[in-house]
Every structure is written in C-alpha cells, then in structure tokens.
Amino acid sequence: MKRNLMKRTIHSGMLLLIVALLAPSAQAQKAIWRQATDAELASLLPARAPVEKEHIETEMRTASGIVNSHGHFIAGVVLLTAGYSADGKYSHYLLVQVPVRIGGFVLKPGDYAFGWTRTQGGDALSVHFHEAATGNLVGTADAHRIAGSSRVESLHIWPPGDKALIQIGRFGVPYEIGEE
C-alpha cells in the first residue's frame, strides 16, 4: 500500500513538473495584444510617411495602434494629403509588423497606405490597401457601420481581444492576426 502511494506521488510530481515546464512555452507562443501608448506610436510612426514618391505629413494626434507581448506593432495614422499626388487614393498610413488577414487577403509585415470610398447606399466603405512604397493595390475590404454607440474616430485599431477592427469614422474593417 505504501509502495502504491509512493508510485502515485512520484507520477503526480512528474506530471506537475511536465505541466510546469510546458506552460511558459505555451504562453510564450500566444502573443497578448494591448493598445499602444502615445509615446510608443510617436517613436514608431513617421512624421512624414514615405508613400510612392512622396513623403506625406502625418497627423500624429490621430495615431492609433496595438502592440503584442513580443514587441510587434500594428499602427496607423492619418495622412495629410492636400497638395500631394495621392489624388484621394490614400487617407491613412499603416505599419504592420505581423501578418494581418483583412477580407480575402493578407498584409505581410511592411508599410501600407489605404483609402476608402463610400459604397452605393452609403451604409459601408470600400477600403483599398496599397503597398506604400509602390502604390500597388494589395486588396480591398468592406468596412461596415459599427453597431451601438461607438465613438467616431479618424482611426482606431482595436486589439484582437476587444473588437478586432480597424475603425475609420463610424465604420470598422474586421481583421485577424496571422502566424508570427
């Protein structure tokens, strides 16, 4: 009887040891996202965003972003495009440090510029994402009016645990974080 009790104690101890060793690695693999601070955004986003052949001034008070527990960001800011050759094609600059799925396409880590047009009926926006350096279209996604009394913001990137939306005004584009 003592022998059986001793065996069970050893087995339980080994099982606890294995669980304790595996738990930190499981947590390390799953990144936890939070809202980025103003200081983090100011150090990350450019005052003049490189978009095609231009360096377009940004409006830092509109900056928004998220950061994960590994220090990777998804952040954006409104572009001040008056007088540039953007021709209404771009309204925002977006920096992505992890893959992000939006609609049927993936934004790989890099810099993007995006703009939007209202859809027929005005109940949604058609948001088009371009590579910032080349202006090449990456993909288009629909942004729908956010239900409830959501605050109107020029840009707000919500962490995946909250809403997983890129908010433009009263509209939101859903996204998913890809594998890092």
Rosetta blueprint (number, residue, H / E / L):
1 M L
2 K H
3 R H
4 N H
5 L H
6 M H
7 K H
8 R H
9 T H
10 I H
11 H H
12 S H
13 G H
14 M H
15 L H
16 L H
17 L H
18 I H
19 V H
20 A H
21 L H
22 L H
23 A H
24 P H
25 S H
26 A H
27 Q H
28 A H
29 Q H
30 K L
31 A L
32 I L
33 W E
34 R E
35 Q E
36 A L
37 T L
38 D H
39 A H
40 E H
41 L H
42 A H
43 S H
44 L H
45 L L
46 P L
47 A L
48 R E
49 A E
50 P E
51 V E
52 E L
53 K L
54 E E
55 H E
56 I E
57 E E
58 T E
59 E E
60 M E
61 R E
62 T E
63 A E
64 S E
65 G E
66 I E
67 V E
68 N E
69 S L
70 H L
71 G L
72 H L
73 F E
74 I E
75 A E
76 G E
77 V E
78 V E
79 L E
80 L L
81 T L
82 A L
83 G L
84 Y L
85 S L
86 A L
87 D L
88 G L
89 K L
90 Y L
91 S L
92 H E
93 Y E
94 L E
95 L E
96 V E
97 Q L
98 V L
99 P L
100 V E
101 R E
102 I E
103 G L
104 G L
105 F E
106 V E
107 L E
108 K L
109 P L
110 G E
111 D E
112 Y E
113 A E
114 F E
115 G E
116 W E
117 T E
118 R E
119 T L
120 Q L
121 G L
122 G L
123 D L
124 A E
125 L E
126 S E
127 V E
128 H E
129 F E
130 H E
131 E E
132 A L
133 A L
134 T L
135 G L
136 N L
137 L E
138 V E
139 G E
140 T E
141 A E
142 D E
143 A E
144 H E
145 R E
146 I L
147 A L
148 G L
149 S L
150 S L
151 R L
152 V L
153 E E
154 S E
155 L E
156 H E
157 I E
158 W L
159 P L
160 P L
161 G L
162 D L
163 K L
164 A L
165 L E
166 I E
167 Q E
168 I E
169 G E
170 R L
171 F E
172 G E
173 V E
174 P E
175 Y L
176 E E
177 I E
178 G L
179 E L
180 E L
